[in-house]
């Protein structure tokens, strides 16, 4: 097959940790600006959609933003599977075309449910194809500089969130919601040339995995090898695999056996369920309190521009021995949840601006820390699976959280209850990662480390290698240890 020949002729390399990777990071910044920048502007459309689709409740209108974010995350395992089979570059470009098609088809919407299909499903799935695969590519290009690269790429989301809300308010005033969505389709079509900058890279870790399986194979031909790779649960299947097997390979549920990743995913679920509350309800709440359209839209611009600074700060944060990335992620989530619970006190425009400044900084720092924490908890060859699981959990939570918040708005007639519930969920999710410092997890880590050390000192005949024993004698830990890829199970 052509894919086989391309793979064999490609030189296996270590992650370059720079070089063309910085171009990929900048391309990722543009992709996230085009996708999440528009999605984060959904609050501008909230009131006009309620006026356009007469009789639509707040929960029904909020479901549009909920679906696009939820499907973007839920479809991540499928998106990464398609990227592994057909190549990351073409799948990213196809995602841009699909998302642009969804926005353009929204011109013909006559009922709010039509937007569930065009914006929710088509834009959501197209965004998933683009965003998931660009994030996986960054994880393949970088190791020690991964957080910095993720911060650069996610800066685009903040830049879009800063520029697009007032832009779309102007477009809605000039062309209505239909014209604004049509222009949004043209904006997100820029994902196509940006995706073309993603150069394929073949890593030595993947090449080693394939070589080892070929040695174990009785029939070392490409077709048999591809099936064996799937059966053995590795993630290096590049050719000859059915889509069903590729999907099951990418959605590797065996990762859930690792306590650190499982606890992190539970935390992500609580945080993701309501972290979008500001993007959806901040502008409608400001208008509800009598703030004019453009000053209200500017609140999200403040969140966006401060998000850029938050991402930049997160990119230069050092990792201390007793305060690792997962702890930094938990701290930021706790602070964000606490701030959201203070929203009912913000009744003047000045207090809303102050809230937007703080929440922008925290939201900006949370995104790269979330992505980098996933990369730190697993080996690089298992990163697509872990990234897919993380985005899948986020998708489920994102679908559930805003729908409940919208229902609370309809029942109470106020947006305060939505921020109180959302802040409580985010705060609780931020506290969960700190449970990894409990003794039960540190003892489990020591047990697994000793087991791995015993396996490392056994030679090929099953006898103990004395030299290796002396070199690998484990020492008791002098501090609680978080299980990351450097201290893997």
HUHU-V893191 format. One record per residue. RES is the residue in three letters. SS is DSSP state (2 for helix, 1 for strand, 0 for the rest). OMEGA is omega in radians with two decimals (999 if undefined). Layout:
res->(RES	RES)
ss->(SS	SS)
omega->(OMEGA	OMEGA)
This chain:
res->(UNK	UNK	UNK	UNK	UNK	UNK	UNK	UNK	UNK	UNK	UNK	UNK	UNK	UNK	UNK	UNK	UNK	UNK	UNK	UNK	UNK	UNK	UNK	UNK	UNK	UNK	UNK	UNK	UNK	UNK	UNK	UNK	UNK	UNK	UNK	UNK	UNK	UNK	UNK	UNK	UNK	UNK	UNK	UNK	UNK	UNK	UNK	UNK	UNK	UNK	UNK	UNK	UNK	UNK	UNK	UNK	UNK	UNK	UNK	UNK	UNK	UNK	UNK	UNK	UNK	UNK	UNK	UNK	UNK	UNK	UNK	UNK	UNK	UNK	UNK	UNK	UNK	UNK	UNK	UNK	UNK	UNK	UNK	UNK	UNK	UNK	UNK	UNK	UNK	UNK	UNK	UNK	UNK	UNK	UNK	UNK	UNK	UNK	UNK	UNK	UNK	UNK	UNK	UNK	UNK	UNK	UNK	UNK	UNK	UNK	UNK	UNK	UNK	UNK	UNK	UNK	UNK	UNK	UNK	UNK	UNK	UNK	UNK	UNK	UNK	UNK	UNK	UNK	UNK	UNK	UNK	UNK	UNK	UNK	UNK	UNK	UNK	UNK	UNK	UNK	UNK	UNK	UNK	UNK	UNK	UNK	UNK	UNK	UNK	UNK	UNK	UNK	UNK	UNK	UNK	UNK	UNK	UNK	UNK	UNK	UNK	UNK	UNK	UNK	UNK	UNK	UNK	UNK	UNK	UNK	UNK	UNK	UNK	UNK	UNK	UNK	UNK	UNK	UNK	UNK	UNK	UNK	UNK	UNK	UNK	UNK	UNK	UNK	UNK	UNK	UNK	UNK	UNK	UNK	UNK	UNK	UNK	UNK	UNK	UNK	UNK	UNK	UNK	UNK	UNK	UNK	UNK	UNK	UNK	UNK	UNK	UNK	UNK	UNK	UNK	UNK	UNK	UNK	UNK	UNK	UNK	UNK	UNK	UNK	UNK	UNK	UNK	UNK	UNK	UNK	UNK	UNK	UNK	UNK	UNK	UNK	UNK	UNK	UNK	UNK	UNK	UNK	UNK	UNK	UNK	UNK	UNK	UNK	UNK	UNK	UNK	UNK	UNK	UNK	UNK	UNK	UNK	UNK	UNK	UNK	UNK	UNK	UNK	UNK	UNK	UNK	UNK	UNK	UNK	UNK	UNK	UNK	UNK	UNK	UNK	UNK	UNK	UNK	UNK	UNK	UNK	UNK	UNK	UNK	UNK	UNK	UNK	UNK	UNK	UNK	UNK	UNK	UNK	UNK	UNK	UNK	UNK	UNK	UNK	UNK	UNK	UNK	UNK	UNK	UNK	UNK	UNK	UNK	UNK	UNK	UNK	UNK	UNK	UNK	UNK	UNK	UNK	UNK	UNK	UNK	UNK	UNK	UNK	UNK	UNK	UNK	UNK	UNK	UNK	UNK	UNK	UNK	UNK	UNK	UNK	UNK	UNK	UNK	UNK	UNK	UNK	UNK	UNK	UNK	UNK	UNK	UNK	UNK	UNK	UNK	UNK	UNK	UNK	UNK	UNK	UNK	UNK	UNK	UNK	UNK	UNK	UNK	UNK	UNK	UNK	UNK	UNK	UNK	UNK	UNK	UNK	UNK	UNK	UNK	UNK	UNK	UNK	UNK	UNK	UNK	UNK	UNK	UNK	UNK	UNK	UNK	UNK	UNK	UNK	UNK	UNK	UNK	UNK	UNK	UNK	UNK	UNK	UNK	UNK	UNK	UNK	UNK	UNK	UNK	UNK	UNK	UNK	UNK	UNK	UNK	UNK	UNK	UNK	UNK	UNK	UNK	UNK	UNK	UNK	UNK	UNK	UNK	UNK	UNK	UNK	UNK	UNK	UNK	UNK	UNK	UNK	UNK	UNK	UNK	UNK	UNK	UNK	UNK	UNK	UNK	UNK	UNK	UNK	UNK	UNK	UNK	UNK	UNK	UNK	UNK	UNK	UNK	UNK	UNK	UNK	UNK	UNK	UNK	UNK	UNK	UNK	UNK	UNK	UNK	UNK	UNK	UNK	UNK	UNK	UNK	UNK	UNK	UNK	UNK	UNK	UNK	UNK	UNK	UNK	UNK	UNK	UNK	UNK	UNK	UNK	UNK	UNK	UNK	UNK)
ss->(0	2	2	2	2	2	2	2	2	0	0	0	1	0	0	0	0	0	0	2	2	2	2	2	2	2	2	2	2	2	2	2	2	2	2	2	2	2	2	0	0	2	2	2	2	2	2	2	2	2	2	2	0	0	0	0	0	2	2	2	2	2	2	2	2	2	2	2	2	2	2	2	2	2	0	2	2	2	2	2	2	2	2	2	2	2	0	2	2	2	2	2	2	2	2	2	2	2	2	2	2	2	2	2	2	2	2	2	0	0	0	2	2	2	2	2	2	2	2	2	2	2	2	2	2	2	2	2	2	2	2	2	2	2	2	2	2	2	2	2	2	0	0	0	0	2	2	2	2	2	2	2	2	2	2	2	2	2	2	2	2	2	2	2	2	2	2	2	2	2	2	2	2	2	2	2	2	2	2	2	2	2	2	2	2	2	2	2	0	0	2	2	2	2	2	0	0	0	0	0	0	0	1	2	2	2	2	2	2	2	2	2	2	2	2	2	0	0	0	0	0	2	2	2	2	2	2	2	2	2	2	0	0	0	0	0	0	0	0	0	0	0	2	2	2	2	2	2	2	2	0	0	2	2	2	2	2	0	2	2	2	2	2	2	2	2	2	2	2	2	2	2	2	2	0	0	2	2	2	2	2	2	2	2	2	2	2	2	0	0	0	0	2	2	2	2	2	2	2	2	2	2	2	2	2	2	2	2	2	2	2	2	2	2	2	0	0	0	0	1	0	0	1	0	2	2	2	2	2	2	2	2	2	2	2	2	2	2	2	2	0	0	2	2	2	0	0	0	2	2	2	2	2	2	2	2	2	2	2	2	2	2	2	2	2	2	2	2	2	2	2	2	2	2	2	2	2	0	0	2	2	2	2	2	2	2	2	2	2	2	2	2	2	2	2	2	2	2	2	2	2	2	2	2	2	2	2	2	2	2	2	2	0	0	0	2	2	2	2	2	2	2	2	2	2	2	2	2	2	2	2	2	2	2	2	2	2	0	2	2	2	2	2	2	2	2	2	2	2	2	2	2	2	2	2	2	0	1	0	0	0	0	0	1	0	2	2	2	2	2	2	0	0	0	0	0	0	0	0	0	0	0	0	0	2	2	2	0	0)
omega->(3.14	3.14	3.13	-3.10	3.12	-3.12	-3.09	-3.08	-3.11	-3.12	3.12	-3.10	2.96	3.06	-3.02	3.13	-3.13	3.12	3.14	3.10	3.12	3.04	3.09	3.11	3.10	3.06	3.09	3.09	3.10	3.14	-3.14	3.06	-3.11	-3.08	-3.07	3.09	3.11	-3.12	-3.13	3.08	-3.06	3.12	3.12	-3.10	-2.98	-3.11	3.11	3.11	3.10	3.09	-3.13	-3.13	-3.04	3.12	3.13	3.14	3.11	3.13	-3.14	3.11	3.13	-3.11	3.10	3.12	3.12	-3.10	-3.09	3.09	-3.13	-3.12	3.05	-3.14	-3.10	-3.09	-3.08	3.11	3.10	-3.12	3.13	3.06	3.11	3.10	3.11	-3.08	-3.02	-3.11	-3.09	-3.07	-3.11	-3.14	3.07	-3.13	3.10	3.09	3.09	3.12	-3.11	3.14	3.11	3.10	3.14	3.13	-3.12	3.13	3.12	3.06	-3.04	-3.10	3.07	3.11	-3.10	-3.14	3.10	3.11	3.07	-3.12	-3.04	-3.12	-3.07	-3.03	-3.05	3.12	-3.14	-3.13	3.09	3.10	3.11	3.12	-3.08	-3.01	-3.10	-3.03	3.08	3.11	3.08	3.13	3.11	3.10	3.12	-3.10	-2.99	3.02	-3.09	-3.12	-3.04	-3.13	3.12	3.12	3.11	3.12	3.11	-3.10	-3.11	3.01	-3.13	3.12	3.11	3.12	3.10	3.12	3.09	-3.00	-2.93	-3.11	3.08	3.10	-3.12	3.03	3.08	-3.13	3.11	3.12	-3.07	-2.99	-3.09	-3.10	-3.13	3.12	3.13	3.12	3.09	3.09	3.07	3.08	3.09	3.13	-3.06	3.07	3.09	3.05	-3.09	3.10	3.10	3.10	3.12	3.14	-3.10	-3.10	3.13	3.11	-3.13	-3.02	3.13	-3.14	3.11	3.13	3.11	3.13	3.14	-3.13	3.13	-3.14	3.11	3.12	-3.11	-3.05	3.06	3.12	-2.98	3.02	-3.00	-3.07	3.12	-3.13	-3.10	3.12	-3.13	-3.14	3.11	-3.07	-3.10	3.01	3.07	-3.00	-3.14	3.14	-3.04	-3.02	3.04	-3.08	3.04	-3.13	-3.13	3.14	3.11	-3.14	3.14	3.13	-3.12	3.11	-3.05	-3.09	3.10	3.07	-3.12	3.08	3.12	-3.03	-3.07	-3.13	-3.14	-3.14	3.10	3.14	3.07	3.09	3.13	3.13	3.13	-3.11	-3.08	-3.08	-3.06	-3.14	3.12	-3.07	-3.14	-3.14	-3.06	-2.92	-3.09	3.14	3.08	3.13	3.12	3.11	3.12	3.14	3.04	3.10	3.13	-3.00	-3.04	3.02	3.11	3.12	-3.12	3.08	3.12	3.05	3.09	3.08	-3.12	-3.08	3.08	3.05	3.08	3.10	3.11	3.10	3.11	3.10	3.12	-3.10	-3.12	3.12	3.04	3.10	-3.13	-3.08	-3.08	-3.12	-2.98	-3.08	-3.10	3.06	3.09	3.08	-3.13	3.13	-3.13	3.14	3.11	3.13	3.12	3.12	3.13	3.14	3.14	3.14	3.09	-3.09	3.14	3.12	-3.12	-3.10	3.08	-3.12	3.12	3.12	3.08	3.08	3.12	3.10	-3.12	3.13	-3.08	-3.09	3.08	3.10	-3.09	3.14	3.11	3.14	-3.04	-3.03	3.13	3.11	3.10	-3.11	-3.09	3.12	3.07	-3.13	-3.13	-3.05	-3.08	3.04	-3.02	3.14	3.10	-3.10	3.11	3.11	-3.12	3.13	3.11	3.10	-3.14	-3.13	3.08	3.10	3.10	-3.13	3.12	-3.12	-3.12	3.09	-3.04	-3.00	-3.10	3.10	3.09	3.14	3.11	3.10	3.08	3.10	-3.14	-3.08	-3.04	-3.09	-3.12	3.11	-3.07	-3.13	3.14	3.14	3.09	3.11	-3.13	3.13	3.12	3.14	-3.13	3.13	3.13	3.10	3.11	3.13	-3.02	-3.09	-3.11	3.07	3.12	3.08	3.12	-3.04	-3.09	-3.13	3.10	3.09	3.12	3.14	3.14	3.12	-3.13	3.11	3.11	3.11	3.14	3.12	3.11	3.12	-3.10	-3.05	3.06	3.09	-3.05	-3.11	-3.13	3.12	3.14	3.07	-3.04	-3.13	3.13	3.14	-3.14	-3.10	-3.00	-3.13	-3.05	3.07	3.14	-3.13	3.14	-3.14	3.02	-3.08	3.02	-3.09	3.03	-3.12	3.07	3.09	-2.94	3.11	999)
